[in-house]
Amino acid sequence: MEKIDWCLKQKNGIELVEPNEDLSKAYLKKAEDSLRASVALKGNTDWEISSAYYAQYFGLYAILMKIGIKCEIHSCTITFMKEYLYDYFTQEEMEFISKSQKARNNMQYYSDRSISDRLYLKIIKNTPLFLVKCKYILNEINEKEIKKIRGKLHGN
């Protein structure tokens, strides 16, 4: 909860907004576009990993838009997932997006860092599955569950 409290206090951190189905659909489209880019960039590891991470991130963000949560800090978005969406994502899926974010940062921002072949293959193989999971959640989450999540956050 300490990290959530920090995120709630940050400019562009976590904030409640009106749920927005149109923005949710737009972010889902961005996720699908990012996944296609990742496939098209095969052989360019830096951008392949970056695009795969954004496919995951935009899929998650589509869920946040449907709930009515705005956040422009990636680590806070992932923290929100871990604190409030644990009924929808497994621990493994939450760790996966965290590791993908770190891999993207290492590949995109540092020329002296790399990721293991094992992690690379896991990101490439599991990103489409993560996106399918996000789509499933978007289809299954209902108004009652959204109000419950929003109420928990508002209580912070």
C-alpha positions as CSV (number, residue, x, y, z in Angstrom):
1,M,0.0,0.0,0.0
2,E,3.0,2.3,0.6
3,K,3.7,2.3,-3.2
4,I,0.1,3.0,-4.0
5,D,0.0,5.9,-1.6
6,W,3.1,7.3,-3.3
7,C,1.5,6.8,-6.8
8,L,-1.7,8.6,-5.7
9,K,0.3,11.7,-4.6
10,Q,2.3,12.0,-7.9
11,K,1.5,14.3,-10.7
12,N,0.4,11.9,-13.5
13,G,0.2,9.1,-10.9
14,I,-2.9,7.1,-10.2
15,E,-6.2,9.0,-10.2
16,L,-9.8,8.1,-10.5
17,V,-11.5,9.3,-13.7
18,E,-14.8,8.5,-15.3
19,P,-14.7,5.0,-16.8
20,N,-14.3,5.3,-20.6
21,E,-15.3,2.4,-22.9
22,D,-14.1,4.3,-26.0
23,L,-10.6,4.9,-24.5
24,S,-10.5,1.3,-23.3
25,K,-11.1,0.2,-26.9
26,A,-8.5,2.6,-28.3
27,Y,-5.8,1.3,-25.9
28,L,-6.7,-2.3,-26.8
29,K,-6.2,-1.3,-30.5
30,K,-2.8,0.2,-29.5
31,A,-2.0,-3.1,-27.7
32,E,-2.8,-5.1,-30.9
33,D,-0.8,-2.7,-33.0
34,S,2.2,-3.0,-30.7
35,L,1.9,-6.8,-30.9
36,R,1.9,-6.7,-34.7
37,A,4.9,-4.4,-34.6
38,S,6.8,-6.8,-32.3
39,V,6.3,-9.6,-34.8
40,A,7.3,-7.3,-37.8
41,L,10.4,-6.3,-35.9
42,K,11.7,-9.9,-35.5
43,G,15.5,-9.8,-35.5
44,N,15.7,-6.3,-34.0
45,T,15.7,-7.4,-30.4
46,D,15.6,-3.9,-28.8
47,W,12.5,-2.8,-30.6
48,E,10.9,-6.3,-30.6
49,I,11.1,-6.3,-26.8
50,S,9.9,-2.7,-26.5
51,S,6.9,-3.4,-28.8
52,A,6.0,-6.6,-26.9
53,Y,6.1,-4.7,-23.6
54,Y,3.9,-2.0,-24.9
55,A,1.4,-4.6,-26.2
56,Q,1.2,-5.9,-22.6
57,Y,1.1,-2.4,-21.1
58,F,-1.6,-1.1,-23.4
59,G,-3.7,-4.2,-22.8
60,L,-3.5,-3.6,-19.1
61,Y,-4.2,0.1,-19.6
62,A,-7.3,-0.7,-21.5
63,I,-8.6,-2.4,-18.4
64,L,-7.7,0.6,-16.3
65,M,-9.6,2.9,-18.7
66,K,-12.7,0.6,-18.4
67,I,-12.4,0.9,-14.6
68,G,-11.8,4.6,-14.7
69,I,-8.2,4.8,-13.6
70,K,-5.7,7.1,-15.2
71,C,-2.0,6.7,-14.6
72,E,1.0,7.9,-16.7
73,I,3.7,6.3,-14.6
74,H,4.3,2.7,-15.8
75,S,5.5,1.4,-12.5
76,C,2.4,2.8,-10.8
77,T,0.1,1.2,-13.4
78,I,1.8,-2.1,-12.6
79,T,1.5,-1.5,-8.9
80,F,-2.2,-0.8,-9.3
81,M,-2.5,-4.1,-11.1
82,K,-0.8,-5.9,-8.2
83,E,-2.8,-4.2,-5.5
84,Y,-6.3,-4.2,-7.1
85,L,-6.4,-6.7,-10.0
86,Y,-5.1,-9.7,-8.2
87,D,-8.5,-11.4,-8.7
88,Y,-8.0,-11.2,-12.4
89,F,-4.3,-11.8,-13.0
90,T,-2.1,-14.6,-11.6
91,Q,1.1,-13.8,-9.6
92,E,3.0,-15.1,-12.6
93,E,1.3,-12.7,-15.0
94,M,2.0,-9.8,-12.7
95,E,5.7,-10.8,-12.5
96,F,5.8,-11.2,-16.2
97,I,4.8,-7.6,-17.0
98,S,7.2,-6.4,-14.4
99,K,10.0,-8.4,-15.9
100,S,9.0,-7.2,-19.4
101,Q,9.1,-3.6,-18.2
102,K,12.6,-4.0,-16.8
103,A,13.7,-5.8,-20.0
104,R,12.3,-3.0,-22.1
105,N,14.1,-0.4,-20.0
106,N,17.4,-2.3,-20.2
107,M,17.1,-2.8,-24.0
108,Q,15.9,0.6,-24.9
109,Y,17.8,2.9,-22.6
110,Y,21.2,1.2,-22.1
111,S,23.7,0.0,-24.6
112,D,25.7,-2.0,-22.1
113,R,22.7,-4.1,-20.8
114,S,21.0,-7.1,-22.3
115,I,18.5,-9.7,-21.3
116,S,18.9,-13.5,-21.3
117,D,17.8,-15.5,-24.3
118,R,15.4,-17.3,-22.0
119,L,13.6,-14.0,-20.9
120,Y,13.6,-12.8,-24.6
121,L,11.9,-16.1,-25.7
122,K,9.4,-15.9,-22.8
123,I,8.4,-12.3,-23.6
124,I,7.9,-13.1,-27.3
125,K,6.0,-16.3,-26.6
126,N,3.8,-15.0,-23.7
127,T,2.9,-11.5,-24.8
128,P,0.1,-12.7,-27.1
129,L,-1.3,-14.8,-24.2
130,F,-1.1,-11.8,-21.9
131,L,-3.1,-9.7,-24.4
132,V,-5.7,-12.5,-24.7
133,K,-6.0,-12.4,-20.9
134,C,-6.5,-8.7,-20.9
135,K,-9.3,-9.1,-23.6
136,Y,-10.9,-11.7,-21.5
137,I,-10.9,-9.5,-18.4
138,L,-12.3,-6.6,-20.5
139,N,-15.2,-8.8,-21.6
140,E,-15.9,-10.3,-18.1
141,I,-15.4,-7.5,-15.6
142,N,-18.8,-6.1,-14.6
143,E,-20.1,-2.9,-13.2
144,K,-20.3,-4.3,-9.7
145,E,-16.6,-5.4,-9.8
146,I,-15.6,-2.0,-11.2
147,K,-17.4,-0.1,-8.4
148,K,-15.7,-2.4,-5.8
149,I,-12.2,-1.7,-7.2
150,R,-12.9,2.0,-7.4
151,G,-14.3,2.0,-3.9
152,K,-11.1,0.3,-2.6
153,L,-8.9,2.9,-4.3
154,H,-11.0,5.8,-3.1
155,G,-10.6,4.4,0.5
156,N,-6.8,5.0,0.2
